[in-house]
């Protein structure tokens, strides 16, 4: 079930929200939570019912392991169950996401002919495995509390975040799921949630899907690109992935607000970043936090020698790239970001600073170039596009394209991010105007949605 589908917007989301509050106020808050778990299972199973048992099994096994860890006093036993749980989650993820990649590369390296049929990747598996690994690790570190099975099921399966994040943490979410006050209707949350949902839907349907036309056309005709069209293709994807993923996140946070549940912020105007480090403080923030807390710091973080710090940075981002997709292009994307962060540390120690405009130009162009690897199907395709971008041949200008891309630059550089747009002081001053404008905008979008595509991050 897609966020940008008629059924989700007109039936599932309002029906789930209304039922949740009716049950919370007429039956019990626990009944409302059970309903929300079942609604989340329905939401997940709508895509492919065969994978719903996989999600439920993953939830139950992780819940049992977490509470087994908590009930044990012997450090070795606790560690044993932690390792068991982490291996279970990584094994599940590896089988569905990486089996074909490893088999293909073994065949190439050994000139063999191993065959594995194409494995369909269950939606959201990268996100719900990371969420549960963090849960197990925190229980091992005595940072977790005992939660009911209903709260844990809701924590993992909660449909606004299930398919593509944000990656949530139990310390943020469990107190909200267990708070009976969240079963009471909050009209301010409904207003903010709808406003944010409409903003996200606009980003997706109006902006991301428009730039997808240019990006998909360019990547479908790589050999026909010239210098100008190669740049248009790369920039189109740079804009597409931002408006697509941040649009999804806005819709997820907005939908969650309708249930009085606040999801963590995941974007903060990332293309305004003046360095790669700054970019990762603004882009996919919850993934950055996960990689920092559960990979970079356990590797030693900043507490080791400079060489090992750089090793940790590079390894963290290589694995972060591999988490996104089973392909060498994703590994290279992560490697380039890790190397860039290491170089930034070096220049920082030399007190080497550039003017803000030059810093932004270098950062944005680096991000744009690395997205080419992220989007390309093969390394050969990526290098061909990049070499064409540097060929300086066949340049031609289309005024309409220049206007469209100029508009996109205006949005990413000078418009406030979504959370600021709906900030309370602004909303209070203009509460009726954006409400009416939002309804009008939603009507227009709904008429156009029949041509909309699924979100990019659904395949990760």
N, C-alpha and C positions, 0 to 999 in steps of 0.2 A: 504494500500500500504506500503510495507516494504522498508526501506532504503537499505536492502541487497537483493533486488530483481532485476532481469534483467530489468524489465519494468521501475522501478524507475531510475536505473543508466543509462540505454542506451536510454530511450525515455523521461520520464517525466522531470527529472532534467535538461538535456541539452535543451530540448524543452522549458521549462519554462524560463530558463535563457536567451536563445536567443530571445524569444518573448518579454520578459521584456525589454531588451535593444533596440530592434527594435521599440517597441511602445514608449519608453521614448525618442528616438532620432528622430523618424519619425512622431509621432503623438503628444504626450504630456506626461509629467511625471505623471500627474494624471491618464491618460489612462493606463500607465504601472502599477500603484498601484492598479487600479481597476482589471486589469488582474491578478495581484498577489493574490488579495483576492479571485477571482473566481478559480484560480489554487489551492489555499489552501482549498477552499470548495470541489473541485473535489478530492483532495488528501484525505481529511477526509471522504468524502462520498464513496470513493472507497471501504473502509472496510465494511461499512453497511449503505446504503443510508438512511435508516429509522431514523438514529440518526443525520443526517445533519440538519434537522429543529430544533432539540434540541440545537445544537451549535449556530445556527443563532438566535433563540429566546433568548438564554442566553446572547448573545452579545447585542442585541437590548434593552432588559430590563435593563441590567447593564448600558448601555450608557445613557438611559433615566434617570435612578435613579441618576447617577453621575452628570449629568447636572442639574437635579432638586436640588440636594444638593448644587451645586455651585450657583444656582440662588436665593436661600433662604438666608435671613438675620437672621431670628429668630433662635437662637441656638437649641431650642426644636424641631422645624420643621426639621432642618438639621439632628439632631440626630435620629428623627423618620424615615427619609428616609434612613439613614445609617443602622439602625437596620433592616429595611425592606429589604434592599439590601443584607445584610449579611445573614439574615434568608432565603432569596430566594436561595442564592448560597449554603448554608449549607443544606437546605432542598433538593435541587436538588441532591447534592452529597450523602446525607444520604439515599435518596430513592433508588438510583441505586446501591450504594456501601454497605450499611449497613442494609438494610431491612431484608434480609435473615439471617444475623448474629443475629440481635436482636430477630427475631421470633424464631430461633432455641434455643437461650438461655432462652427465656421466656418459651418455651415448656419444656426444661430440668428443670428449676427452679420450675415450677408450675405443672409439670406432665400433661400438656395440649397437645392438638393436633391441634394447629393453623397451617394453611397451606397457604403458599405463593409460587407461582410458581417461579422457578429460574429466577432471573432478570439478564439480560446480562449487564455487565458494559460497558458503552460507552468509547471508547478509549480516553485517554487524559483528562477525566473529572476532575480528581484530580488536574491536572495542570492548566486547564483554569479556574476552580473555584477559586483557590488560586490567580492566576494572577488578576482576577477581584475583589476579595475581597480587595487585596492590593490597587487597583485603587480606589475603593470606600472610603476606609479609608483615603487615602491621599487627596482625594477631600474634605472629611470632615475636615481634618486638614489644609485645604487651601494650600496643597502642590502640587495640580494638576492644570493643565492649560486646557483651552477649546481646544479640538481637533475635527477635522472633523470626521464624521461617517466613512469615508473611512479609515482614519488613525487608528481609534479605531478598526475597523473590522480587519485590517491588524495586529495590535498589538496583538489581541487575537488569530486569526486564522493562523498566519504566519506559514506555514507548516514545516519549519525546526525544530521548537521547540514545535509544537502543541501536539504531542503524549506523549512525555516523557521529556520535558524540553530542556534546562535549564529553570527554572522559571524566567521569565523576568519582569523587572520593567519599568513602563512608562517613568520614567526620563532617563533611558538608551536608550530606543528604539524609542520613538516618535520623538526626534530630527533627528534621522537617517531616519525614514520613511518620514519625511517632507522635507528632504534636496534634492533639485533637482540634486546636484552633484552626488548623488548616482545612478542616471540614466545614467551616463556615464561609458563606459567600462573601467575597471581598470585591466590591465593585471597582475599586481603584486598580486592583490587580487584573481584573477582567479588561478594563480599559487599556492599561499598559500592555497586557498580553496581546490583545487584538492589534494595537498600534504596531507593536514590534513584529507580530506575525505578518501584517500587511507590508511592512518595510521589507522583511525578508522575502516575501513572495514577489514583491516588485523587483528586488535584486535578481532573483532567479529568473522569472519569466520575461521581464522587460530587458534586463541588462545581460545576465550571463548567457541566456539562450541566443541573444543577438550576436554577441561576440563568438559564440560557439559556431555560428554560420561561417565566419571568416576562418576560425581555427580549424574546423573540420575540413573545410575546402582545401586549405593549405596543406594539411597533413595527409589528405587523400591524393594530392597531386604534387608530391615532394619534388619530383624530377622536373616539373614545369615551373618551379619558383625562380624568380630573379631576386636581385638584392632587395628591392622595395617590397615585393610580396612576401619574401621570407621574413622581413622585419614585421610586416603587418600580421603574418601568421603567428610569430612568437609573441608579439604584444597582445594579440587577440586572446591567446590562451592565458597569458598573464592576467588579463582583466577577467576572463571567463572564470578561472579557478577561484579568484578572490570573490567575485560577486556570487558565484555558485555556492561555495563553501560557507562564506559569511552569511549569505542569504539563508541557507539551510540552518545555520546556528541561530540566527534571529528567529526563524520560524519555530525551532525547537524550544528556545528560551521563552518565546511568546506563548506557545501552546502550553508549556509547563506552568506559566503564570496563571493560566485559567484554572489550575488546580491548587493555587497558592504555593506552588513549589518553585523555588528559585534555583535555576541551573547556573553553573559558573560561566563567567564571560570567557569567550574563546578568541576574540579579535579586538584589536585596538589600533585601527588605522595602520596596518603593517607596512603599506607602501609609502608611508611618510618616514620610515626608519632611516637613520643617518649612518647605520653600520649593520653588519650581519648580526651582531649580538643584540642590537636594538630590535632588529627584525624578529628574532626568535623570542623576544619579550612581548611581541605584539601579534604574532601569527600562531594559530593553533596552540594557544597558551596552555591548555590543559595537557596536551601531549608534551610540550616543553617541560612542564612541571613533573610529569611522570618520568620522562627520560632522566631528568636531573635527580629525582628522589630515589628511583629504583634501579638506575643503571650507572649514571655518572658518579654519584656520591659513593655507592658501594665499591666502585672501581678505585676509589681513592680521592676523587674530586680534585680540589685544589690543595689537598693536604700532603701532596707528594712532590717530587722533583719536577722541574719545568718540563723535562722530556716526557715524563709520565703524565703530566697534566695534558699536554698536547696529544699524547696517545689516547688518553681517556676521552678527550673531546672528539677526536676523529673516529674512534671506535663507537662511541655513543651515536654519532650521526650516521655512520655507515649502517648500524643496526636500525636506526630510526628510518633510514631510507628503505631498507629491506622490509621493515614492518609495513611500509606503504604498498609495496608490490613485489612479487616474485620475478625480478628481472634485473639484468645488469644496469639498465638505465636508471633504475631507482637507487641501486648501490652507488653508482657514480654521482647521482644527485646528492645523496647523503655525504659521500666522500668530499665533494667540492665544498659543501657547507662546513664540514669539519675542518678542512684545510683553511678555509677563509677565517674561521674563528681562531685558529691557531696563529695565523698571520696577524690578525688583529691584536692578539695578546702581545706578540712581538713588537708591533709598532707602538702599542700602549706603553710598554716598558721603555721604549726609546723617546717617550713624550712627543711622538710624531702626530701632529694634528693637521687636518685639512679644513678649509672653509666649508661651512654647512652645505652650500649649494654643490660643491664638488663632491663632498661626502655622499650626498643624496644621489647624485648622478652615478657615481661608482657603485653604490649599494643597489640602486634600482636596476641598473644594467646587469649587474652580477645575478640578481634574482631572476631577471627576465631570461638571461642566457641559461641558467641552471634549470628553469622550467622546461626548456627545450628537451633536456634529457628526461625529465619527469613525464612529459607527454609522448615522447617518441616511442614507437614500438620496438625499435632496435637501436643499437649504438651506431650502426651505419647511417640510419635515418637521421639521428641527432647530429652527427658530424657533418652530414651533407647539408642540412639546414644551416648550421653555424657557418660552414665555409661559404655558403651562398650569401649569407648576411654580410660577410666580409668581402664579397667579390666586387661590389660597387659597379655592377653592370645591370643594364635593363631597368633603370629607375624610371618610374612614372608616377604622377601624382593624381589622385582622385580627390577632388575637393570635398565630396560627401564623406569619404573615409577619414580625411583629416579632421573634419568637423566632429565626427563620431568619436574618434580617439581623443581629440582635444576635450570633448565633454567628459570622457572617462577620466582623463588626467585631472580635470577640475574636481570631479567627485572624490577621487582618492586623496587629493592633496589639500583641498580646502573645505570639504564638507565634514561636519562633525560625524563621529561614528554613531551607530544606532542607539547605543545606550544614552548618549548625550542628547540625541534628538528627542527622546521621550522622557528626559529628565523631568522630575516633578515640577520644579519652578516654571519650566517652559510649558508643560502640559496644563498647569493650573491657569496660566494666563490665556491660553488659546484652546481651551478644552473642547469647544463646540466646532471650531473651524477644522482642526485636524480630524475630528471624528467624522464629519461630513465628507471631507476630502478623502479620507481613508475608505469610506464606504463606496464612494464614486470610483476610486482607484481600484478597489477590489472587484467591482462590477466589470470594469474594463478588462482587468487581468483574467477574470473567469471566462470571458468571451474568447480570450486568446490562448487559454491554457491547453486547448486540444493539441497544440503543436509543441508542447513543452517536453523536455527530456528529463530523464532521471538525474539525480545529483551525482557529481563526479565521485565523491567520497563513498558512495554506496558500494563501489567495487573494491574498496580497501578493507 
